[in-house]
Amino acid sequence: MLYPAPMGRLIHELAKLPGVGPKTAQRLAFHILELNETEVKRLVEAMVDAKQKMGFCSVCGQLAEKSPCTICDDRLRNQKLLCVVEEPKDVIAMEKTRVFKGLYHVLGGAISPLEGIGPDDLKIKELLHRIEEGQFDEVIIATDPNVEGEATALYLAKLLKPFGLKVTRLARGLPVGGDLEYADEITLSKALEGRVEF
């Protein structure tokens, strides 16, 4: 059965979201139709507000309302410790552990030749610039424990070696093939505490 045009358009737009297939898009569309008008307006306003007010920190690349972000601006954080992650959502996962008190650098992805993503597509030049300009003692490479994350970690370790600083990787314990955002706080905090030097 074909849906009326407005419903069909809503399902079509929802299906464009990552991880949302046609069936999920259909369920979401029906749920939205069941909401009262005030709830729908709040949902739309929240999406528009986030789109208009959110950006990325000019220093670390983290999702932020202002730049530099609150983490980069916090002088109480360890200014000599830098954690390199793939995506902004990984910063949130690390912060949930309440263990890491240093700074972050968001690469914007991982090296993936199959997807056409090379080192130049990531914020690696910005990372090297920060290290040249900063006074870091240690860089923790916290890329995802999958093929792309491992390739990125090895590439970064090779680039960072000439700087003479300590380069560590999160300890194993995170599931291979998994993403940081899905790790629970205890597993992630233990992996952070047990990190090993490259």
Protein Blocks (a to p, Z undefined) as FASTA:
>chain_A
ZZdfklmmmmmmmmmpghiafklmmmmmmmmmmpcfklmmmmmmmmmmmmmmgccdfklo
pacfbdcdfklmmmkbcfkbccddfblklmmmmmmnomaccdcddehiacdfknopafkl
pckllmmmmmmmmccfbdcdfbdfbfklmmmmmmmmmmmmmnopacddddehiaghiafk
lpcfklmmmmmmmpccZZ
